[in-house]
Amino acid sequence: MTLQLLICTLDDRIQSVPQLLIEPVPGISYLVSWQHRDGYVPCELPQALKRHDVEVAIIDGKGLSRNRNNCLKMATGDICLIADDDCLYTRERLQSVIDTFTAHPDVAIATFKAQNDVAPKVYPGYSFSLAQPARKYYVTSFEIAFRRSMMPAGLRFDENFGLGSGVFDCGEESVFIHDALRAGLSCRFFPTVVVEHLGPTTQSTHAADPGVLMARGAYIYKAHRRSVIFRALAVAWRLRRAKGIPFNYALEYTIKGFSKMQEIESRSKRN
């Protein structure tokens, strides 16, 4: 069973990618999707990436989800682990990803734990199906791995979500898991650390940004349509208590988020 890390990077951040690589190991490889924004003049590819186990693919445009979808399209590994250019790995942690999928042949998507000393995330201490997630659990992209042979052809990251989308600034991983569950895939969390992430995530440092609050509302609309108002109120209340974000402000942008998602879906149906 082979493992391939799907690394997304942007413009000159390609210079950070070599820190992700461990020593060459049979069965472990890397796909680097190098996104070039309009007007970007490419720097020279780092020498450390010119290895037999590293493939670099260039994609133009903007949007992290667009970049991730390029990885999904070009992936070749039996097991694929989503990665960012500020992640660190060890051989033992990558082997634990392979071991998990070997021990659970029915699992299509597995989520794991990430180590982060700057903004520690609290994880449950037990495994569970993502169809019935533990209370307060949420997934982050670089915690996701999948068995490529079980992935439906149409399962992709929603490009309305994620950094650079111009619509919703985060939430692409939650929507991806939601769509996977709707497609009937077995998705499960395992309390195993597989990655160290350097620095905080978008949701942890920009919780009060309109684009982040709107992403919360958009996800609620997609995943919990029948209880969208109740859940929007609950989100605003929790954000006020946990992060001091004014209730009315949080509620306003959460509602704007699911209104925008409703508009996007209506426009898509007309087209």
N, C-alpha and C positions, 0 to 999 in steps of 0.2 A: 504494500500500500504506500503510495507516494503522497507527500505533502507539499503544497505550493503556497507560498505567501503572496497575497495580492496587495501590492504596495501602491498607494496613490500618492503622487507628489505633484507640485505645481511650480513652474518657472525655476528660479534658482534654488528652490528647496531640494532639488535633486542632489545638491552637495551634502545634504544630511543623510541620504539613504544608506551610504556605506556603513554607518554605525549599526544598522539593523542586522547586517549579515553576520552569521556565525561561520566558523570554519566549514569548508565543504563537507557535507555528509551525504552519502548515497541515499537517494530517495527524497531529499529535501531540496526544493528549488525556489526561485523568486521570479515573480513577474512584476515589473515596475511600469506603471502607467504614468507617463510623464506628460502632464497637461501644460499646453502653451496658451496663455491668454493672448488676445489681440495685441499686436505690437511688441510682443516679447522677442528679444533677440537671444536665441539659445546660447548658453554657456557650453563649454566643452564637457562631454560626459566624463565623470570621475573615473580614473583608471581602475579604482577598486570595484567598479561595476562591470568591468570587462572580464567576467568569469564565465566558465562554461555552464554554471548553474543559475545564471542571471539572464533574463530576457527583458529588454527595454522596449516599450511600445509608446509611440508619440501620438497624442490626441490633441486637437485644437479646441478652442472654445473655453467655456467656464462652467463651473458647477461641480461640486464634489460628487454628487450622485451620477452625473454624466461620466465622470472619471471612473467611479466604481463599476458602472455598467460596462465600460470598456474592458475592465478586468474580467468581469463575468463572461464576456464574449470571447476573450482570448485565453481563458484558463485551460490548463491541460492536466492538472494534478488530480489524483483520486479524491483527496481531501484538500480543501482550499480554506485558508485562514486570512480573513480580512485584516489589513494592516495600514497604519498611517506612517508618515515619514519621521515621526518622533516617538517611535516604539523601540523597545529593546527586547531581545530574546536570548535564551540559552538553549543548548542542545537538549537538556533534560526537559525543559518546558515544552519544546516543540514535539518531543517524543511522547509527552503525555497527551497531546492532541491526537496523535495517531493511535495510541493505546486506547483512548476513550472510544473512538469510532470502531476499533477492532472489537472491543468488548460489548458494543451496543450496535449490532448490525442493522437494527430497525430505525435508528436515528438518522434523519436527513440533515438536520441543523442542530448544532450544539453551541451553547453559549457558555463562556467561562468567566473566571475572575481576572481582573487586571490589578497590578500593584501600582499605586500612585501615592507618593509621600507628600505631594503638594496639596492635593484635594482628595483625601481618602474616601472611597466609596464603600458603603456597608452592604455586604452580601449575606444572603441566607447561608446557613451552614449545612444545607442538605440539597439534594438534587430534586428537581420537580419538572413537570411538563409545563411548557410555556403557554399551553392552552388554559392552564389554571395557575398563573404565576403567584409567587409569594407576595404578600402585602408590601408595598413600597418598592418592589423590584422594578428596575428598568434596565434596558439593554443599551450598550454602547457599541459602536460599529466594530472596533478592534477586538471585541470579545467574541465575535461571531465566526464560526467555522461551518462548512457544509460539505456534504458528500455529493460530488458533482453528478454522479450517475443518477441521483434521485431528484435533481432539480428540474422542474418543468421549464420548457423553452421560454415561456412568457414571463417567468418570475424575474423581475428586475427592481432596481431602486427607483422609486418615484422621483423624477427629476424636478418636481415642484418643491421638494424638500432638500435641505442640506445647505451648507455654506456655498455661496455663489449662485444659488438658484434664482435669486431675485424675487422670491415669493415667501417661502418659509425657511428660516435660517438653520433649522435642525430638525430632528424627528425622523430622518430617513430610515434609520435602523428599526425604529418601532413600527413604521409602516411596512417595511420589508418583512418583519416577522409576522405581522398581522396578515399580510398577503400570503405568506407561506402556510400559515395555519388554515386560511380559507381554502387553499389549494389541497388541503388534506395531508400536509407533511408532518412528520413527527419531529417536534422541536423541543429540546430539553436543555435545562441549565445544569451544569456540573460545577461544584464548588472547588475547582482546581485553578490555581494561578498559572496562566500561560504567557503573560506579557507584562512588561513594565512600561507604563506610559509616562513620558516626560512632560510635566506641566498639566494644568487643569483643562477640562473639556469645555465646549461652548456652553452647555447647559449649566455648568457649575459656576461660571464667571459672568455670564450674560443673561441670567434668569429674568431680569427686568427689561431686556430689550424687546421692543415691539415685535420684531421678527421671530424671536424665540417664543414669546407668549402666543403669537398667532399660530405658530407651529403646534403648540399644545392644543389649541382649539381645533385646528384642522385634523389632527390625529383623533381627537375625541369624536369629531363628526364622522370620520371614516370607520372607526372601530366600535363606537357606542352610540349609534344614531338615535336609538329610542330614549336614551337618558342624557342627551347632550346638555340640556340646560342644567340639570342637577349636577352633572359632573363639572361643568364650567364653574358653577358656584363653589363646589368643593375644591377645585384647583386654586381659585382665587383666595379662598379662606386659608388653605395650606401655605400658599406663598406669602400671605401676610404674616402668618405665625412663624414660619421657618426662616424667611428672608427679609421680612419687614417691608415687602412691596405693598403699597396701598391697595386695599381690596377692590375699590371701584376701577382703578387703573388696570389691575390684572384682569378683572372681569371684562372690561371694555375690549382689550386686545384679544382675549381668548374668544370672545364672541365674534370679533372681526375675523378671527382665524377660521372658525367653522363657516361663517358666511362666505368668505373667500373660497373655501374648499367647495362649498355648495355651488358657487358660481362657476368654478373650474369644471366640475363634473357636468353641470348643465350645458356648458359650452361644448364639452367633449361629446356629449350625446347628440347635440345638434349637428356636429361635424361628422 
